[in-house]
Amino acid sequence: MTAPRTAADVRASLELALANAVAEKGYAATTIADIVANARVSKRTFYEHFADKEDCLLALYGDACSRIMAVLRGAGTKEQPWPDRIGALTDAYLGTLDALLPVNRAVVVEMQAAGVRAYRMRQRMQREFAQTLVDVVDEARTTNPKIAPLTPPMALALVGGINELMLDVVGPSGERGGTFMGLREPVVALFAAVVPEQP
């Protein structure tokens, strides 16, 4: 006999259902009916967890970002040579995005045009990503002071540059132009240029 799903399970299935619908139709065309059909629950169940479609999108985005930032914080070690640490960070980040295949269109593209709340949340999360990179660099500099410091504005610029590369992979209407891991070389080069190891 199958155990009943917990509230967290239902919530996660609704977020994934939204991601799948958005990947197929785009956010604007996705309806609550699409989401509940994909998740195999009732509309009543949907509204027990989310106020509306935007609320579900924000939850999906927040959960995905939290997962990615946790992966970044755990990638590599501060004792690694700096080029190796950049590679480990890049592999962890891009690999996680590829693993989040149904989610990444909503995360990368749709949050930019989903409304004021989504725009503000995206801004906040971009700054959190930037601060995560600042923290990683600061940690690495404790064992290798030759690594250039990373300021919050430059970290934000780095996050923005990587995001632009990611948009080319996702495409304007969801057609994938390859894998995120295919961006490894330019992302590593960008990171190394912004945060070089000084002679």
N, C-alpha and C positions, 0 to 999 in steps of 0.2 A: 504494500500500500504506500502511495506517495505521500510524503509529509506535506502539510499545508504550507503555502508560501508565506513568509513573513512580510511585514509591511515594507521592510527594506528591499526584499526581493521584488515585490510588486512595483515599488518606486523605480528600482533599477531597470525592470523590464519596460516600464513606460518611457524612461529616458532613451533606452535602446530602440524602442519602437519609433519614437520621434526621430532619432538619428537615421533609421532605415527609411522612413518616409521622406525625410529631407534629402537624403542621398538620391532618392528616386524622383522626387517632384520639386524640390526646392522648398525653402521655409514658407514663403508666401502662399504657395498652393497647398501646403499640408494642412489638414483639418484635424479636429479632435477625433472625428470618426475614423480617419486614417490611423491615428495613433492607437486608439482602443482596439481596432480590428487587428492591427499588427501585434499588439500585446495580448490579445484574446481576453480582454476584460470589458466591463461595462463602462459607460460614460460616468455613471455614479462613482465607480471605483476611481476613475481618473480624477474627478473633482474632490475625492477624499484626500488626494495627495498634492494636487496642483490647482492653483486658482484659474489658470488659463494656459494656452500654448506657450506663451512667452515665459511664464514661470517654469514650465518644464524645460524649455531651452536653456534658461539661466542655470538651472540645477545640473543639467547635462554638461554644460560648459564648465561650471565650477568644479564638478567631480572630476572631469577629464584633466583640467589644469592642476588640480591638487595631486592627482596621480602622477602626472608628468613631472611636477616639481619635486615630488618625493623621489622619483627615479633619478633626477638630476643630482639631488643632494647625496645619493648613495653611490653615484658613479665614480669609479676609480678611487685612488687614495691620494692624500696630500703629499706622500713621499714619492709618487711617480714623477719621472721627468715630465716637464711641462708639455711638450708635444704629445706625449702618450696620454696625459690627463685630458687634453683637449680632444683627442681622438675618442677616449672613453666617454666623455660627456656627450660628444656628438653622436656616437653610436647609441648610447642610451636614449637620448632624446628622439632621434629619428626612428629608431627601432620601436619605441613605444608608440609613436604616431602611426607607424605602419600596422602595429598590433591593434590600434583603435580604428581600423578601417571603416566601419560604418559610421563612426562618430566624427571623423576628421573634417568632413565637409561642413558640418554644423559648427565645429570648433574654429576652423580656419576661415571660412567664407561667410557663412550666414550671420554670425554674431556682429559683423561689421555693418549690417543694414537691417537689423531686426527691431530697431526702436531705441528710444532714449535710454531705457533701463539697461538694455543689452550693451549699448555703446559705452555707458559709464562703467558697467561691470568689466567689459573688455579692457578699458583703460586701466582699471584697478589691477586686473590680473596681469596685464603687460608689465606694470610696475613691479608686481610681485615676482614675475619671472626675472626682471632686471635685477631686483635685489637678491634673488637666489644666485644669479651669476656673480654679483659683487661678493657675496658671502663665500662662494666657492673659490674665487680668486684670492680673497683675503686669507682663507684657510691655507691655500697653496703657498702663499707668500711667507707664511710662518716658517716653512722649511726651505723656501727658495726665494730670497728677497730680490733676486734678479728679475723676477716676473714683474712686469709693469702693473701698477695699480689700476683698477677699473672703477671709474666714477659712475654714480647712478645715471647721469645723462648719457654717457657713452654706452653703458649697459643697455639702456633703453633703445639707443640707436642700433646696437647689435641685435637685440630682440626684433626690432622693426625690419632690419635687413634680412634676417632669417625668415621672418614671416612673409616677406615679398617673394623669396625663393620658393616657399611652400605654396603660395598661390599659383605658381606656374605648374606645380604638380597636380593640384586639385582641379584647376581649370574653372572657367566662369560658370559652367553649367554641370559640374560634377564629373566631367570626363577626365579620368586620371591620366596624366602624362608620365606615368612611371611610378616608382616608389619614392617615399621620402628618403630612404637610405641612398637612393641615387644622387641625393644632394650632398653626400658626405664630403666630397672634395671641396666644393665651394664654401660650405659651412665651416670646415676646418680652416680653410685659408682666410676666411673673414674673421673668425675668432682669433687666429694667430696674428692677424694684422692689427686688430683692435687691442689685443693683450699680448704683446710680444715678450719674449724672454730677452732681456737686455744683456749685451756682452759684458 
